[in-house]
Amino acid sequence: MTAESNGTLLSVQRLERHFDGLKAVDGISFSVHRGEVVSIIGPNGSGKTTTLNLVTGAIRPNGGTITLDGDRIERADSARIAEHGIARTFQNGRVFATLSVADNIEVGLHTTLRAHRPFRRLANLFLLRWIPLLAELYIAIVGTPASRRERATIDAVVESEIDRFEARLGPRRDDPAYSLSYANRRRTEIARALALEPKLLVLDEPTAGMNQSETAEVLAQLLELKAAGQSILLVEHKLDLVMTVSDRVIVMDGGRIIAEGRPDEVRRDTAVVEAYLGRRRGLGGVDLA
Ligand SMILES: Nc1ncnc2c1ncn2[C@@H]1O[C@H](COP(=O)(O)OP(=O)(O)OP(=O)(O)O)[C@@H](O)[C@H]1O
């Protein structure tokens, strides 16, 4: 059966990544179907973020394949993969500190604007990827570059993303990101990813550093995205959230997948309980049973 006919959006096969002999990701295979929310959990250092970095092109694999919507992407760079339909957020939350909320959301769109303006696209990529401070300064002073035709489209996308987080980001739309609360920076980052209308949204610990009510808000937003049919690949330590939002849960330990299934199946898997509790690593004290 082909990727298209069985509804597979992302297919990862025998993926490997070593760091100086350490097998951070050790031959894993999994898939994400269209409209599915798949979470990767596991103790600290089990290879979750490395997997996301491989899928989003931040690093290259030593072996294996990654297929998105039928196309091989394991050798593509992150900008090409973003154009292809994967958008992500980062574990430590990355926003451009001196840019406003609106400009932060817009910046993501510029890095993936299609090749009809190859030179400007190249300049944007160069500035944003390799000299981010200079790029920030340029945008803060001159503004973001766009033709009048593009401007209307871009503004509409930015406004619709601010609307999505209206209560939180609406009043802060023109404020620089450095003045935002941590939770609002994370929301800005998620809005920037969603502005790309990705086929697959990749979230690396979106609730890290958030309190209970902020976490509940993220959960509600994830459930809304899921109801709208958004495919999501999520790494998250807060297991209550994972078990509520996920269609499928993948459990990693030592670079390998040790269990995979529906949340209720994974909860009962003894290998999972052992990985978390038996060795007292990662999320010690979490009751999976
Ligand atoms: N750039 C790197 N250079 C060397 N080792 C690395 C690098 N990135 C990750 N590792 C190692 O690979 C292993 C897996 O790391 P990874 O960050 O993927 O784990 P994780 O499951 O995301 O952990 P956490 O839950 O703590 O974020 C760890 O032993 C880590 O130290």
The ligand as an SDF file (V2000), in Angstrom:
LIG
                    3D

 31 33  0  0  0  0  0  0  0  0999 V2000
   24.4790   17.3610   19.6010 N   0  0  0  0  0  0  0  0  0  0  0  0
   24.7310   16.3340   20.4120 C   0  0  0  0  0  0  0  0  0  0  0  0
   26.0020   15.9420   20.6510 N   0  0  0  0  0  0  0  0  0  0  0  0
   26.2760   14.8850   21.4550 C   0  0  0  0  0  0  0  0  0  0  0  0
   25.3210   14.1400   22.0810 N   0  0  0  0  0  0  0  0  0  0  0  0
   24.0330   14.5090   21.8880 C   0  0  0  0  0  0  0  0  0  0  0  0
   23.6790   15.6030   21.0580 C   0  0  0  0  0  0  0  0  0  0  0  0
   22.3150   15.7170   21.0480 N   0  0  0  0  0  0  0  0  0  0  0  0
   21.8550   14.7410   21.8530 C   0  0  0  0  0  0  0  0  0  0  0  0
   22.8780   14.0130   22.3550 N   0  0  0  0  0  0  0  0  0  0  0  0
   22.7660   12.8680   23.2370 C   0  0  0  0  0  0  0  0  0  0  0  0
   21.8540   11.9600   22.6480 O   0  0  0  0  0  0  0  0  0  0  0  0
   21.0290   11.3620   23.6530 C   0  0  0  0  0  0  0  0  0  0  0  0
   19.5770   11.6410   23.3510 C   0  0  0  0  0  0  0  0  0  0  0  0
   19.3340   13.0390   23.5530 O   0  0  0  0  0  0  0  0  0  0  0  0
   17.9160   13.7080   23.2930 P   0  0  0  0  0  0  0  0  0  0  0  0
   18.0580   15.1650   23.5670 O   0  0  0  0  0  0  0  0  0  0  0  0
   17.4140   13.3040   21.9680 O   0  0  0  0  0  0  0  0  0  0  0  0
   17.0370   13.0190   24.4230 O   0  0  0  0  0  0  0  0  0  0  0  0
   15.5840   13.3990   24.9390 P   0  0  0  0  0  0  0  0  0  0  0  0
   14.8370   12.1150   25.0640 O   0  0  0  0  0  0  0  0  0  0  0  0
   15.0030   14.4550   24.0960 O   0  0  0  0  0  0  0  0  0  0  0  0
   15.9080   13.9530   26.4040 O   0  0  0  0  0  0  0  0  0  0  0  0
   15.1270   15.0880   27.2780 P   0  0  0  0  0  0  0  0  0  0  0  0
   13.8380   14.4750   27.6990 O   0  0  0  0  0  0  0  0  0  0  0  0
   16.0640   15.2980   28.4320 O   0  0  0  0  0  0  0  0  0  0  0  0
   14.9700   16.2890   26.4050 O   0  0  0  0  0  0  0  0  0  0  0  0
   21.4940   11.9370   24.9930 C   0  0  0  0  0  0  0  0  0  0  0  0
   22.4140   11.0440   25.5620 O   0  0  0  0  0  0  0  0  0  0  0  0
   22.1710   13.2280   24.5890 C   0  0  0  0  0  0  0  0  0  0  0  0
   23.1820   13.5880   25.5120 O   0  0  0  0  0  0  0  0  0  0  0  0
  1  2  1  0
  2  3  1  0
  2  7  2  0
  3  4  2  0
  4  5  1  0
  5  6  2  0
  6  7  1  0
  6 10  1  0
  7  8  1  0
  8  9  2  0
  9 10  1  0
 10 11  1  0
 11 12  1  0
 11 30  1  0
 12 13  1  0
 13 14  1  0
 13 28  1  0
 14 15  1  0
 15 16  1  0
 16 17  2  0
 16 18  1  0
 16 19  1  0
 19 20  1  0
 20 21  2  0
 20 22  1  0
 20 23  1  0
 23 24  1  0
 24 25  2  0
 24 26  1  0
 24 27  1  0
 28 29  1  0
 28 30  1  0
 30 31  1  0
M  END
$$$$
